[in-house]
């Protein structure tokens, strides 16, 4: 099992003998079919168990390499090449005189094998971390369909109390019936709160109510997302895609952050590899007037490129949260000083680190953790507002699943990011593992992150009044 395997790692990875004993006990209780124990009968363990976890402090930025990043994107989309590549290989072999002519039955078998291989490749890596979440509180946006619903159902199965924030409707009622059927115990609560992330006042009021009753939040999963081909404005005059994908989750996270900090909880952003399409000065190039505009087509709205921009904003916020997650910033923690050293804007106010200081590990305990993850190519209704794409995903679903993931398969990385003890704070996760090579050049830039975070804070500060 995964956790049992980690006990065999060198001491520098596992930390101590007691940690190995802990990992072994967790693996035997939660993973072994021979134990015969149910999660609901296991003694409650901390969600992120203090000294047993391994959190790597955020360093400020990652070193971007064009070659490794391109290779990572190609590996991520390899499922799209299995069937065409296999057919091209067969066609090329037929040009050799010695290659036998296969009967049509054999050709069908060969095509079936290609489809099977493509499906297995598209499926991706599965999450193996399972925890006892009884008494834990999870807040998830967009949890009524797709990846959000699949993520929420898995957390409910582990015993968590789940609050789903989404727009009301028939789909929400069906989702709540489905989630209630997954409960392990009647004491569990599965609550639906109607909330439109594009309505900043409604988001603020929800955060104020949560603060007033001191609601504990162990996990906040920002999953909700939408794509519009044409620009749609909210009642506040902002582009709806920008508001739902980025500004609304930003406001929600900032509003619930004190509650997350009380539980030493975690913020998980569901991002996307589409952020790699964003280049250049992200603030001046992509933010103009009320919406986000394509730098390639002057003064024209590009919904797909804007989607990538909003997902880049999610990554930036997760990184910034990681920098802010350590106590006593005035004492200049290692993470804070590394950021300052790499950003000239703060260089004057921060002493430079020596080689010896760089080699030291920061022992400060984080107040909370954060990360961003990508579910990969998933066949959901995210493209329901895109002409022809919605038809393809609706009527050619099974054909699309030869190259894409189901919502359940796409949720595996999200669930893994929620539960894993070993975490790169502010890190980027793909296929249930840490993948900094998946970040674009813009996502590795501290200066661009600070520019966008400053713009976002200034724009949202009128709504960030919690008293």
Secondary structure, 3 states (H helix, E strand, C coil): CHHHHHCCCCHHHHCCHHHHHHHHHHHHHHCCCCCCCCHHHCCCCCCCCHHHCEEECCCCCCCCCHHHHHHHHHHHCCHHHHHHHHHHHHHHHCCCCCCCCCCHHHHHHHHHHHHHHHHHHHHCCCCCCCCCCCCCEEEEECCCCHHHHHHHHHHHHCCCEEEEEECCCHHHHHHHHHHHHCCCCCCCCEEEEECCCCCHHHHHHHHHHHHHCCCCCCEEEECCCCCCCCCCECCCCCEHHHHHHHHHHHHHHHHHHHHHHHCCCEEEEEECHHHHHCCCCHHHHHEECCEECCCCCCCCCCHHHHHHHHHHHHHHHHHHHHHHCECCHHHCCHHHHHHHHHCHHHCCCCCCCCHHHHHCCCCCCECCEEEEEECCCECCHHHCCCCCHHHHHHHCHHHHCCCCECHHHHHHHHHHHHHCCEEECCEEEECCEECHHHCCCHHHCHHHHHHHHHHHHHHHHHHCCCC
